[in-house]
Amino acid sequence: MPTNLAKRLDAVVPSATLAMTAKAAELRAAGRKVYAFGVGEPDFQTPEHIRAAAERAMGKSSHYTAVQGTVSLREAICLATERDRGWRPTPDMVTVSVGAKHALFNLAMVLCDPGDEVVIPAPYWVSYPEQVRLFDGVPKIVETSAAQGFRMTPEALDRAIGPRTKAVILCTPSNPSGAAYDQNELLALAEVLKQRDVWVVLDEIYGDLTYDGFQHVSLAKLAPELRERMVVVDGVSKTYAMTGWRIGWAISPPAVAKAMLKVQGQSTTNPAAIAQAAAEAALIGPRDPIAAMARAFAERRRRMVEGLNQIPGIRCDWPRGAFYAFPDVTGLYGIKWGDRRLESADDVTLWQLDVCGIAAVAGEPFGAPGHVRYSYAAAESEIDEALSVLGAAVASAQR
Ligand SMILES: Cc1ncc(COP(=O)(O)O)c(C=O)c1O
């Protein structure tokens, strides 16, 4: 039996967020109480009108659709982009994929030749660098700091772009930090991008989840002159509590959409027809259930951030968007755990899973050592209870 697998996988690490989810599921199966703050998905049920649309579609549709998605879904995406992001693409710019992760994967395949650099500000979503590596591209990581609100400055962006740079990925609001760029910050980044011949990939999957009056503004709206080399990635997973339906999309110049079509036509073909019908209903349907979920996230954010800040050794800034708290946990280093002491964020997450049953993801795989990502897409009672368990564990820990 041959055992030699493709070498391209050697440089790629598995998803840390999915690994923590699996570990938490194992503990739960063994009968432990587990507080699930590891996974980046809303705990809400997909709103009723969306599920009803899927049921109707099931009665009608059992065939392939167009590879790039149905015309009616792509039209709905264009309308929703105008409503929510302030600019109107055309359906020939839209490629619907099996989640935004798949859209980004296709895009990495379409953009990266071996050795091409892709600028990625840290902390970053775990999949960006790995997808680039899968196609022999080179992630060029730009460090940011908590003091800067984890936002990349125009100067740092300018310094990072070199002769081999093919693309820049910007995620706002960000997973894992919740950092988000305001209008002026985006305009300043746009000034740099306009001078440089690079693709701009804009991940706006958390664009509808912002807090305390902060408004997400799309760079595509602010800098229309960049649209000819911009790809906007978005999807229904987060805003509409539809992670399992697997619908995301890319909005790009038609030439890129054609290239993505070529890739998808030789791999997945279309995303599931039923899920496409559900996504269409999500985008054009009533907004009340969506607003109610966003309000719930705001309250959970308050509880999570306030609760974390009450624990000595943890310091958490207020995230502008998404549903993650991303505190500095270096103050917990030195806590005794068996015969060793905590000395990394990775240690902190393993310790708190073991001692408190709290599943969260260490900052290292996001490019931000010293931090832990707590998803607050969980019930308020779970957040309160978990933080009091964690507070008690820290208070009684030996140093
Ligand atoms: C920043 C970011 N982009 C894209 C995705 C992919 O979402 P999906 O594939 O569920 O559409 C995620 C999911 O965690 C994310 O956090």
The ligand as a Gaussian input file, in Angstrom:
#p B3LYP/6-31G(d) Opt

LIG

0 1
 C      -13.295000      35.413000       9.816000
 C      -14.019000      34.248000       9.271000
 N      -14.141000      34.122000       7.946000
 C      -14.782000      33.088000       7.403000
 C      -15.352000      32.114000       8.193000
 C      -16.031000      30.957000       7.503000
 O      -17.360000      30.871000       7.755000
 P      -18.279000      29.809000       6.974000
 O      -17.391000      28.896000       6.227000
 O      -19.073000      29.125000       8.037000
 O      -19.140000      30.627000       6.060000
 C      -15.260000      32.195000       9.580000
 C      -15.817000      31.132000      10.432000
 O      -15.435000      30.914000      11.563000
 C      -14.584000      33.301000      10.133000
 O      -14.483000      33.444000      11.455000

